[in-house]
């Protein structure tokens, strides 16, 4: 057996008997063997890192020191500087989403994040009448989503709107400006390089979008306060984001199911394409150790419940995530009945356990207001409150 494979097998054995987290802490190492960051990372329920809140409501929140924050910020910018398509997903994801997610969303008038955003943006455009409608997008990256939205709105006859794209990465914003020019929507796209952990809006917006960006934010309390000011009494806050455990890890109750299904997989399906390694047993890796990926994902929903009023909320997926995402999803062949059948079984278990409240969804689509409103679009029993996974 080659040395890398032997190490992976050993890592899997240690994970299966519960010794891997202990050895990592003992050695001060990350999952890939590199030196651990200065903050600790959670390896089991109940443990807290220096950058996570002491309570789910964000009270007594301890933030990273300036030095650690800058180090992680630099790594985050480096990680995403060369990402041209940050939202690309393997074919097996689309098999799953088209078979299960799409039919659940269609009755509510949308089919995915883009159409969900447009549904609410058009409602705001209708309220605005002839005046120019101002939208902002927090963590816009390459602005590809915002350019698509601008194109859709233009096709539907809307002209008087702007989308201000906020992101800390100037390289990605420059790429977004070029994409907007190629798409012929430059007049609608405004690029603004800022660290939205410290955003201080100077005017009100008709809508604020956060597309897969909230789980990158350390100072969620500060950002949510800024968004509340930005949307005022008449604006809407719309998001598609991750609400699972920090670092996109599985909580113990979900990890047990992932490991059960993992043991059924052939070796060919256990290769991690993102981390470029074989995993004999799925490794509950904390991807927040270097940049800000999933840095406070587990606090997002609890803080939204505390700070906003939901008018639409759709939550989904947990156990299924590792099998259809970028890491391992490319191992599955949508043309093979055995692969499709496996995904179907994992999904069935996922839904049954979420309905029972034994595990909580890790992804959401939500529309919120700063002022009281009725939640009239959701799939029972998945209200925002039901979907919060308590960490205390």
C-alpha positions as a LaTeX table, in Angstrom:
\begin{tabular}{lrrr}
\hline
Residue & $x$ (\AA) & $y$ (\AA) & $z$ (\AA) \\
\hline
Unk1 & 0.00 & 0.00 & 0.00 \\
Unk2 & 1.40 & 3.41 & $-0.95$ \\
Unk3 & 2.29 & 5.76 & 1.90 \\
Unk4 & $-0.46$ & 8.39 & 1.20 \\
Unk5 & $-3.09$ & 5.63 & 1.02 \\
Unk6 & $-1.77$ & 4.05 & 4.22 \\
Unk7 & $-2.00$ & 7.38 & 6.01 \\
Unk8 & $-5.58$ & 7.84 & 4.80 \\
Unk9 & $-6.57$ & 4.35 & 5.96 \\
Unk10 & $-4.96$ & 4.96 & 9.35 \\
Unk11 & $-6.74$ & 8.32 & 9.60 \\
Unk12 & $-10.04$ & 6.58 & 8.85 \\
Unk13 & $-9.44$ & 3.95 & 11.54 \\
Unk14 & $-8.57$ & 6.61 & 14.11 \\
Unk15 & $-11.70$ & 8.60 & 13.16 \\
Unk16 & $-13.92$ & 5.54 & 13.48 \\
Unk17 & $-12.78$ & 4.89 & 17.07 \\
Unk18 & $-12.86$ & 8.54 & 18.06 \\
Unk19 & $-9.12$ & 9.16 & 18.53 \\
Unk20 & $-8.47$ & 11.41 & 15.55 \\
Unk21 & $-9.65$ & 14.70 & 17.13 \\
Unk22 & $-7.64$ & 13.96 & 20.29 \\
Unk23 & $-4.44$ & 13.26 & 18.35 \\
Unk24 & $-4.87$ & 16.41 & 16.28 \\
Unk25 & $-5.19$ & 18.55 & 19.34 \\
Unk26 & $-2.24$ & 16.77 & 20.93 \\
Unk27 & $-0.07$ & 17.41 & 17.88 \\
Unk28 & $-1.40$ & 20.90 & 17.20 \\
Unk29 & $-2.18$ & 19.98 & 13.61 \\
Unk30 & $-4.93$ & 20.53 & 11.06 \\
Unk31 & $-6.52$ & 17.76 & 9.00 \\
Unk32 & $-3.89$ & 18.05 & 6.26 \\
Unk33 & $-0.98$ & 17.86 & 8.72 \\
Unk34 & $-0.19$ & 21.58 & 8.61 \\
Unk35 & 0.38 & 23.59 & 11.77 \\
Unk36 & $-2.88$ & 24.53 & 13.44 \\
Unk37 & $-4.13$ & 28.11 & 13.48 \\
Unk38 & $-3.93$ & 30.07 & 16.72 \\
Unk39 & $-7.58$ & 29.49 & 17.58 \\
Unk40 & $-8.93$ & 26.12 & 18.63 \\
Unk41 & $-11.46$ & 24.29 & 16.49 \\
Unk42 & $-14.49$ & 22.31 & 17.73 \\
Unk43 & $-14.24$ & 18.55 & 17.39 \\
Unk44 & $-17.29$ & 17.53 & 19.38 \\
Unk45 & $-20.61$ & 18.98 & 20.45 \\
Unk46 & $-20.33$ & 21.43 & 23.29 \\
Unk47 & $-16.77$ & 22.61 & 22.57 \\
Unk48 & $-16.33$ & 26.20 & 21.48 \\
Unk49 & $-13.56$ & 27.91 & 19.54 \\
Unk50 & $-12.28$ & 31.38 & 20.36 \\
Unk51 & $-14.26$ & 32.82 & 17.45 \\
Unk52 & $-17.63$ & 31.24 & 18.24 \\
Unk53 & $-20.23$ & 32.67 & 20.62 \\
Unk54 & $-20.68$ & 31.45 & 24.15 \\
Unk55 & $-24.43$ & 31.25 & 23.47 \\
Unk56 & $-26.45$ & 30.71 & 20.30 \\
Unk57 & $-27.92$ & 34.21 & 20.50 \\
Unk58 & $-24.51$ & 35.87 & 20.11 \\
Unk59 & $-24.29$ & 37.20 & 23.70 \\
Unk60 & $-20.74$ & 37.63 & 24.99 \\
Unk61 & $-19.39$ & 37.08 & 21.50 \\
Unk62 & $-15.61$ & 36.81 & 21.39 \\
Unk63 & $-14.06$ & 37.90 & 18.08 \\
Unk64 & $-10.68$ & 37.01 & 16.63 \\
Unk65 & $-7.74$ & 39.17 & 17.58 \\
Unk66 & $-6.67$ & 41.71 & 14.95 \\
Unk67 & $-3.55$ & 39.72 & 14.06 \\
Unk68 & $-5.42$ & 36.43 & 13.59 \\
Unk69 & $-8.22$ & 38.20 & 11.72 \\
Unk70 & $-5.75$ & 39.77 & 9.26 \\
Unk71 & $-4.01$ & 36.42 & 8.76 \\
Unk72 & $-7.28$ & 34.67 & 7.98 \\
Unk73 & $-8.41$ & 37.57 & 5.81 \\
Unk74 & $-5.28$ & 37.32 & 3.70 \\
Unk75 & $-5.78$ & 33.57 & 3.31 \\
Unk76 & $-9.44$ & 34.10 & 2.37 \\
Unk77 & $-8.51$ & 36.57 & $-0.36$ \\
Unk78 & $-5.84$ & 34.24 & $-1.70$ \\
Unk79 & $-8.24$ & 31.29 & $-1.71$ \\
Unk80 & $-10.83$ & 33.09 & $-3.82$ \\
Unk81 & $-8.67$ & 35.33 & $-6.02$ \\
Unk82 & $-8.48$ & 32.70 & $-8.79$ \\
Unk83 & $-12.01$ & 31.32 & $-8.44$ \\
Unk84 & $-13.80$ & 31.97 & $-11.69$ \\
Unk85 & $-16.92$ & 29.88 & $-10.97$ \\
Unk86 & $-17.35$ & 29.54 & $-7.21$ \\
Unk87 & $-20.80$ & 27.96 & $-7.55$ \\
Unk88 & $-20.04$ & 25.04 & $-9.90$ \\
Unk89 & $-21.38$ & 21.73 & $-8.61$ \\
Unk90 & $-21.05$ & 18.09 & $-9.76$ \\
Unk91 & $-23.77$ & 16.46 & $-11.93$ \\
Unk92 & $-24.98$ & 14.31 & $-9.01$ \\
Unk93 & $-25.98$ & 17.49 & $-7.16$ \\
Unk94 & $-28.23$ & 18.50 & $-10.04$ \\
Unk95 & $-29.73$ & 14.99 & $-10.14$ \\
Unk96 & $-30.64$ & 15.34 & $-6.46$ \\
Unk97 & $-31.83$ & 18.95 & $-6.64$ \\
Unk98 & $-33.95$ & 18.41 & $-9.76$ \\
Unk99 & $-35.57$ & 15.29 & $-8.33$ \\
Unk100 & $-36.18$ & 16.46 & $-4.77$ \\
Unk101 & $-35.53$ & 20.16 & $-4.19$ \\
Unk102 & $-37.10$ & 21.62 & $-7.33$ \\
Unk103 & $-40.56$ & 20.03 & $-6.84$ \\
Unk104 & $-40.63$ & 21.30 & $-3.24$ \\
Unk105 & $-39.92$ & 24.90 & $-4.28$ \\
Unk106 & $-41.98$ & 25.22 & $-7.48$ \\
Unk107 & $-45.38$ & 25.54 & $-5.73$ \\
Unk108 & $-44.07$ & 28.74 & $-4.10$ \\
Unk109 & $-43.26$ & 30.39 & $-7.42$ \\
Unk110 & $-39.52$ & 29.85 & $-7.76$ \\
Unk111 & $-37.08$ & 27.10 & $-8.69$ \\
Unk112 & $-33.80$ & 28.11 & $-7.05$ \\
Unk113 & $-31.83$ & 31.02 & $-5.59$ \\
Unk114 & $-31.88$ & 33.24 & $-8.70$ \\
Unk115 & $-35.64$ & 33.02 & $-9.16$ \\
Unk116 & $-36.12$ & 33.38 & $-5.38$ \\
Unk117 & $-34.14$ & 36.63 & $-5.45$ \\
Unk118 & $-35.97$ & 37.92 & $-8.52$ \\
Unk119 & $-39.34$ & 37.19 & $-6.95$ \\
Unk120 & $-38.56$ & 39.58 & $-4.10$ \\
Unk121 & $-36.60$ & 42.12 & $-6.15$ \\
Unk122 & $-39.50$ & 42.52 & $-8.56$ \\
Unk123 & $-41.90$ & 43.03 & $-5.65$ \\
Unk124 & $-39.66$ & 45.86 & $-4.45$ \\
Unk125 & $-39.46$ & 47.31 & $-7.96$ \\
Unk126 & $-43.25$ & 47.34 & $-8.13$ \\
Unk127 & $-43.43$ & 49.29 & $-4.87$ \\
Unk128 & $-40.82$ & 51.79 & $-6.05$ \\
Unk129 & $-42.75$ & 52.92 & $-9.09$ \\
Unk130 & $-40.68$ & 55.24 & $-11.29$ \\
Unk131 & $-37.83$ & 55.99 & $-8.89$ \\
Unk132 & $-34.48$ & 54.23 & $-9.15$ \\
Unk133 & $-34.49$ & 51.15 & $-6.95$ \\
Unk134 & $-31.32$ & 50.45 & $-4.97$ \\
Unk135 & $-30.19$ & 46.94 & $-4.19$ \\
Unk136 & $-27.01$ & 45.81 & $-2.41$ \\
Unk137 & $-25.32$ & 42.41 & $-2.46$ \\
Unk138 & $-23.08$ & 41.49 & 0.48 \\
Unk139 & $-20.15$ & 39.27 & $-0.48$ \\
Unk140 & $-20.75$ & 39.48 & $-4.22$ \\
Unk141 & $-17.40$ & 37.98 & $-5.23$ \\
Unk142 & $-17.23$ & 37.77 & $-9.03$ \\
Unk143 & $-20.70$ & 39.41 & $-9.25$ \\
Unk144 & $-21.85$ & 36.54 & $-11.44$ \\
Unk145 & $-25.13$ & 36.13 & $-9.55$ \\
Unk146 & $-25.75$ & 39.89 & $-9.59$ \\
Unk147 & $-25.05$ & 40.09 & $-13.33$ \\
Unk148 & $-27.52$ & 37.26 & $-13.95$ \\
Unk149 & $-30.15$ & 38.98 & $-11.82$ \\
Unk150 & $-29.62$ & 42.27 & $-13.65$ \\
Unk151 & $-30.03$ & 40.48 & $-16.96$ \\
Unk152 & $-33.24$ & 38.76 & $-15.85$ \\
Unk153 & $-34.72$ & 42.02 & $-14.55$ \\
Unk154 & $-33.79$ & 43.79 & $-17.79$ \\
Unk155 & $-35.44$ & 41.04 & $-19.84$ \\
Unk156 & $-38.60$ & 41.54 & $-17.79$ \\
Unk157 & $-38.70$ & 45.23 & $-18.66$ \\
Unk158 & $-37.07$ & 46.79 & $-15.60$ \\
Unk159 & $-34.57$ & 49.58 & $-16.17$ \\
Unk160 & $-34.46$ & 51.80 & $-13.07$ \\
Unk161 & $-32.35$ & 49.82 & $-10.62$ \\
Unk162 & $-28.78$ & 49.37 & $-9.44$ \\
Unk163 & $-27.11$ & 46.49 & $-7.63$ \\
Unk164 & $-24.19$ & 47.57 & $-5.45$ \\
Unk165 & $-21.78$ & 44.64 & $-5.18$ \\
Unk166 & $-19.90$ & 44.62 & $-1.87$ \\
Unk167 & $-16.84$ & 42.42 & $-1.44$ \\
Unk168 & $-13.42$ & 42.59 & 0.14 \\
Unk169 & $-11.68$ & 40.94 & $-2.81$ \\
Unk170 & $-10.80$ & 43.58 & $-5.42$ \\
Unk171 & $-9.60$ & 40.95 & $-7.88$ \\
Unk172 & $-13.01$ & 39.29 & $-7.91$ \\
Unk173 & $-14.84$ & 42.62 & $-8.17$ \\
Unk174 & $-12.70$ & 43.59 & $-11.15$ \\
Unk175 & $-13.64$ & 40.30 & $-12.75$ \\
Unk176 & $-17.29$ & 41.05 & $-11.99$ \\
Unk177 & $-17.07$ & 44.47 & $-13.61$ \\
Unk178 & $-15.76$ & 42.82 & $-16.78$ \\
Unk179 & $-18.53$ & 40.19 & $-16.66$ \\
Unk180 & $-21.14$ & 42.94 & $-16.33$ \\
Unk181 & $-19.69$ & 44.77 & $-19.35$ \\
Unk182 & $-19.74$ & 41.58 & $-21.45$ \\
Unk183 & $-23.38$ & 41.00 & $-20.44$ \\
Unk184 & $-24.39$ & 44.57 & $-21.27$ \\
Unk185 & $-25.58$ & 45.44 & $-17.76$ \\
Unk186 & $-22.74$ & 47.70 & $-16.57$ \\
Unk187 & $-25.13$ & 50.56 & $-15.84$ \\
Unk188 & $-26.84$ & 48.40 & $-13.22$ \\
Unk189 & $-23.74$ & 47.03 & $-11.45$ \\
Unk190 & $-21.71$ & 49.07 & $-8.95$ \\
Unk191 & $-18.55$ & 47.45 & $-7.51$ \\
Unk192 & $-17.59$ & 48.55 & $-3.99$ \\
Unk193 & $-14.52$ & 47.03 & $-2.28$ \\
Unk194 & $-15.18$ & 46.92 & 1.47 \\
Unk195 & $-14.86$ & 44.50 & 4.38 \\
Unk196 & $-18.54$ & 43.87 & 5.07 \\
Unk197 & $-17.69$ & 42.76 & 8.60 \\
Unk198 & $-17.50$ & 46.52 & 9.17 \\
Unk199 & $-20.05$ & 47.79 & 6.65 \\
Unk200 & $-21.70$ & 51.10 & 7.59 \\
Unk201 & $-24.45$ & 51.85 & 5.05 \\
Unk202 & $-24.98$ & 55.55 & 4.47 \\
Unk203 & $-28.37$ & 55.19 & 2.75 \\
Unk204 & $-31.36$ & 52.84 & 2.67 \\
Unk205 & $-31.70$ & 50.03 & 0.13 \\
Unk206 & $-34.86$ & 48.45 & $-1.24$ \\
Unk207 & $-33.24$ & 45.03 & $-0.81$ \\
Unk208 & $-30.03$ & 43.50 & 0.50 \\
Unk209 & $-28.89$ & 40.16 & $-0.91$ \\
Unk210 & $-26.47$ & 37.76 & 0.77 \\
Unk211 & $-25.73$ & 34.92 & $-1.64$ \\
Unk212 & $-23.65$ & 32.21 & 0.07 \\
Unk213 & $-21.72$ & 34.86 & 1.98 \\
Unk214 & $-23.04$ & 34.91 & 5.55 \\
Unk215 & $-21.11$ & 31.78 & 6.49 \\
Unk216 & $-17.90$ & 33.72 & 5.70 \\
Unk217 & $-18.69$ & 36.50 & 8.20 \\
Unk218 & $-17.11$ & 36.55 & 11.64 \\
Unk219 & $-18.85$ & 39.70 & 12.93 \\
Unk220 & $-22.39$ & 38.60 & 12.16 \\
Unk221 & $-23.90$ & 40.79 & 14.86 \\
Unk222 & $-22.32$ & 43.89 & 13.32 \\
Unk223 & $-23.36$ & 42.94 & 9.79 \\
Unk224 & $-26.96$ & 42.14 & 10.73 \\
Unk225 & $-27.28$ & 45.47 & 12.53 \\
Unk226 & $-25.99$ & 47.20 & 9.40 \\
Unk227 & $-28.44$ & 45.31 & 7.17 \\
Unk228 & $-31.35$ & 46.26 & 9.44 \\
Unk229 & $-30.39$ & 49.92 & 9.05 \\
Unk230 & $-29.93$ & 49.47 & 5.31 \\
Unk231 & $-33.37$ & 47.99 & 4.61 \\
Unk232 & $-35.26$ & 50.20 & 7.07 \\
Unk233 & $-39.01$ & 49.73 & 7.39 \\
Unk234 & $-39.70$ & 48.97 & 3.73 \\
Unk235 & $-36.75$ & 46.94 & 2.45 \\
Unk236 & $-36.22$ & 43.18 & 2.34 \\
Unk237 & $-33.22$ & 41.03 & 3.23 \\
Unk238 & $-32.91$ & 37.92 & 1.03 \\
Unk239 & $-30.37$ & 35.15 & 1.33 \\
Unk240 & $-29.34$ & 31.69 & 0.26 \\
Unk241 & $-26.79$ & 30.31 & 2.71 \\
Unk242 & $-25.31$ & 27.58 & 4.90 \\
Unk243 & $-26.64$ & 27.12 & 8.44 \\
Unk244 & $-24.89$ & 23.94 & 9.57 \\
Unk245 & $-22.01$ & 23.50 & 11.98 \\
Unk246 & $-18.97$ & 25.78 & 11.92 \\
Unk247 & $-16.43$ & 24.85 & 9.25 \\
Unk248 & $-19.22$ & 22.89 & 7.48 \\
Unk249 & $-18.61$ & 19.98 & 9.82 \\
Unk250 & $-21.37$ & 17.50 & 10.71 \\
Unk251 & $-22.83$ & 17.58 & 14.19 \\
Unk252 & $-22.41$ & 14.18 & 15.95 \\
Unk253 & $-26.01$ & 13.09 & 15.38 \\
Unk254 & $-25.64$ & 13.62 & 11.61 \\
Unk255 & $-22.07$ & 12.33 & 11.40 \\
Unk256 & $-23.25$ & 8.91 & 12.61 \\
Unk257 & $-25.52$ & 8.59 & 9.56 \\
Unk258 & $-22.85$ & 9.86 & 7.16 \\
Unk259 & $-20.44$ & 7.21 & 8.46 \\
Unk260 & $-23.09$ & 4.49 & 8.14 \\
Unk261 & $-23.59$ & 5.29 & 4.46 \\
Unk262 & $-19.88$ & 5.87 & 3.92 \\
Unk263 & $-19.09$ & 2.27 & 4.79 \\
Unk264 & $-21.21$ & 1.19 & 1.81 \\
Unk265 & $-19.14$ & 3.17 & $-0.71$ \\
Unk266 & $-16.54$ & 1.56 & $-2.95$ \\
Unk267 & $-13.02$ & 2.98 & $-2.72$ \\
Unk268 & $-13.54$ & 4.88 & $-5.97$ \\
Unk269 & $-16.18$ & 7.05 & $-4.25$ \\
Unk270 & $-14.07$ & 7.98 & $-1.22$ \\
Unk271 & $-11.66$ & 10.38 & $-2.94$ \\
Unk272 & $-11.92$ & 14.03 & $-1.85$ \\
Unk273 & $-11.47$ & 16.14 & $-4.99$ \\
Unk274 & $-11.20$ & 19.39 & $-3.06$ \\
Unk275 & $-8.54$ & 18.26 & $-0.58$ \\
Unk276 & $-7.01$ & 15.71 & $-2.99$ \\
Unk277 & $-6.94$ & 12.80 & $-0.61$ \\
Unk278 & $-8.55$ & 9.41 & $-0.05$ \\
Unk279 & $-10.75$ & 9.10 & 3.05 \\
Unk280 & $-11.31$ & 5.54 & 4.24 \\
Unk281 & $-13.92$ & 6.99 & 6.60 \\
Unk282 & $-15.44$ & 10.41 & 6.01 \\
Unk283 & $-13.33$ & 12.93 & 7.87 \\
Unk284 & $-15.24$ & 15.60 & 9.77 \\
Unk285 & $-12.92$ & 18.34 & 8.58 \\
Unk286 & $-13.16$ & 21.94 & 9.84 \\
Unk287 & $-12.62$ & 24.08 & 6.74 \\
Unk288 & $-12.64$ & 27.34 & 8.76 \\
Unk289 & $-9.12$ & 26.76 & 10.09 \\
Unk290 & $-7.43$ & 28.79 & 7.35 \\
Unk291 & $-9.81$ & 31.39 & 5.90 \\
Unk292 & $-13.38$ & 32.30 & 6.84 \\
Unk293 & $-15.21$ & 29.40 & 5.16 \\
Unk294 & $-17.99$ & 28.44 & 7.58 \\
Unk295 & $-16.38$ & 30.46 & 10.36 \\
Unk296 & $-19.70$ & 30.99 & 12.20 \\
Unk297 & $-22.16$ & 29.02 & 10.09 \\
Unk298 & $-23.88$ & 27.53 & 13.15 \\
Unk299 & $-24.77$ & 31.01 & 14.45 \\
Unk300 & $-26.30$ & 32.38 & 11.24 \\
Unk301 & $-29.88$ & 31.14 & 11.67 \\
Unk302 & $-30.10$ & 31.76 & 15.43 \\
Unk303 & $-28.98$ & 35.36 & 14.93 \\
Unk304 & $-31.37$ & 35.88 & 12.02 \\
Unk305 & $-34.24$ & 34.66 & 14.21 \\
Unk306 & $-33.16$ & 37.13 & 16.89 \\
Unk307 & $-32.76$ & 40.12 & 14.57 \\
Unk308 & $-35.27$ & 39.78 & 11.72 \\
Unk309 & $-38.84$ & 38.80 & 10.89 \\
Unk310 & $-39.27$ & 36.07 & 8.27 \\
Unk311 & $-41.81$ & 36.23 & 5.47 \\
Unk312 & $-40.41$ & 33.23 & 3.55 \\
Unk313 & $-38.14$ & 30.41 & 4.74 \\
Unk314 & $-37.07$ & 27.15 & 3.11 \\
Unk315 & $-34.51$ & 24.87 & 4.78 \\
Unk316 & $-33.15$ & 21.59 & 3.49 \\
Unk317 & $-30.31$ & 19.01 & 3.36 \\
Unk318 & $-27.90$ & 17.64 & 5.94 \\
Unk319 & $-26.70$ & 14.04 & 5.62 \\
Unk320 & $-26.85$ & 14.26 & 1.84 \\
Unk321 & $-24.41$ & 17.20 & 1.65 \\
Unk322 & $-21.05$ & 15.38 & 1.60 \\
Unk323 & $-22.22$ & 12.97 & $-1.10$ \\
Unk324 & $-23.38$ & 15.60 & $-3.62$ \\
Unk325 & $-21.02$ & 18.51 & $-2.96$ \\
Unk326 & $-17.72$ & 19.41 & $-4.67$ \\
Unk327 & $-15.54$ & 17.21 & $-2.49$ \\
Unk328 & $-17.01$ & 13.77 & $-3.19$ \\
Unk329 & $-19.90$ & 14.45 & $-5.56$ \\
Unk330 & $-17.70$ & 14.08 & $-8.64$ \\
Unk331 & $-17.18$ & 10.41 & $-7.71$ \\
Unk332 & $-20.82$ & 9.63 & $-8.53$ \\
Unk333 & $-22.03$ & 8.88 & $-12.05$ \\
Unk334 & $-25.59$ & 10.08 & $-12.71$ \\
Unk335 & $-25.83$ & 7.47 & $-15.48$ \\
Unk336 & $-25.33$ & 4.58 & $-13.05$ \\
Unk337 & $-28.44$ & 3.19 & $-11.39$ \\
Unk338 & $-26.46$ & 2.08 & $-8.33$ \\
Unk339 & $-25.17$ & 5.64 & $-7.74$ \\
Unk340 & $-28.60$ & 7.19 & $-8.17$ \\
Unk341 & $-30.17$ & 4.59 & $-5.89$ \\
Unk342 & $-27.58$ & 5.31 & $-3.20$ \\
Unk343 & $-28.32$ & 9.05 & $-3.33$ \\
Unk344 & $-32.05$ & 8.31 & $-3.17$ \\
Unk345 & $-31.58$ & 6.26 & 0.01 \\
Unk346 & $-29.41$ & 8.89 & 1.67 \\
Unk347 & $-31.98$ & 11.55 & 0.83 \\
Unk348 & $-34.83$ & 9.48 & 2.26 \\
Unk349 & $-32.98$ & 9.06 & 5.56 \\
Unk350 & $-32.05$ & 12.74 & 5.56 \\
Unk351 & $-35.66$ & 13.88 & 5.21 \\
Unk352 & $-37.01$ & 11.39 & 7.75 \\
Unk353 & $-34.50$ & 12.47 & 10.41 \\
Unk354 & $-35.06$ & 16.19 & 9.76 \\
Unk355 & $-38.84$ & 15.78 & 9.98 \\
Unk356 & $-38.40$ & 14.02 & 13.30 \\
Unk357 & $-36.22$ & 16.87 & 14.55 \\
Unk358 & $-33.28$ & 14.54 & 15.17 \\
Unk359 & $-31.02$ & 16.49 & 12.82 \\
Unk360 & $-31.33$ & 20.03 & 11.47 \\
Unk361 & $-31.11$ & 21.40 & 7.91 \\
Unk362 & $-27.80$ & 22.89 & 6.82 \\
Unk363 & $-28.98$ & 25.13 & 3.97 \\
Unk364 & $-31.67$ & 27.77 & 3.60 \\
Unk365 & $-33.42$ & 30.31 & 1.41 \\
Unk366 & $-34.97$ & 33.16 & 3.37 \\
Unk367 & $-36.65$ & 36.54 & 2.93 \\
Unk368 & $-36.81$ & 38.80 & 5.98 \\
Unk369 & $-37.89$ & 42.24 & 7.13 \\
Unk370 & $-36.68$ & 44.51 & 9.90 \\
Unk371 & $-40.29$ & 45.03 & 11.02 \\
Unk372 & $-42.93$ & 42.40 & 11.98 \\
Unk373 & $-44.38$ & 40.35 & 9.14 \\
Unk374 & $-46.19$ & 37.03 & 8.82 \\
Unk375 & $-44.28$ & 33.92 & 7.78 \\
Unk376 & $-46.61$ & 32.68 & 5.05 \\
Unk377 & $-44.25$ & 30.68 & 2.82 \\
Unk378 & $-42.51$ & 27.66 & 4.32 \\
Unk379 & $-42.78$ & 23.86 & 4.33 \\
Unk380 & $-44.10$ & 22.59 & 7.70 \\
Unk381 & $-42.66$ & 21.87 & 10.17 \\
Unk382 & $-39.56$ & 23.72 & 9.00 \\
Unk383 & $-39.99$ & 27.15 & 10.53 \\
Unk384 & $-36.79$ & 29.12 & 11.30 \\
Unk385 & $-37.18$ & 28.35 & 15.00 \\
Unk386 & $-37.64$ & 24.61 & 14.36 \\
Unk387 & $-34.47$ & 24.54 & 12.25 \\
Unk388 & $-32.13$ & 26.15 & 14.81 \\
Unk389 & $-29.68$ & 23.58 & 16.14 \\
Unk390 & $-29.03$ & 24.52 & 19.75 \\
Unk391 & $-25.34$ & 24.46 & 20.67 \\
Unk392 & $-25.54$ & 25.10 & 24.42 \\
\hline
\end{tabular}
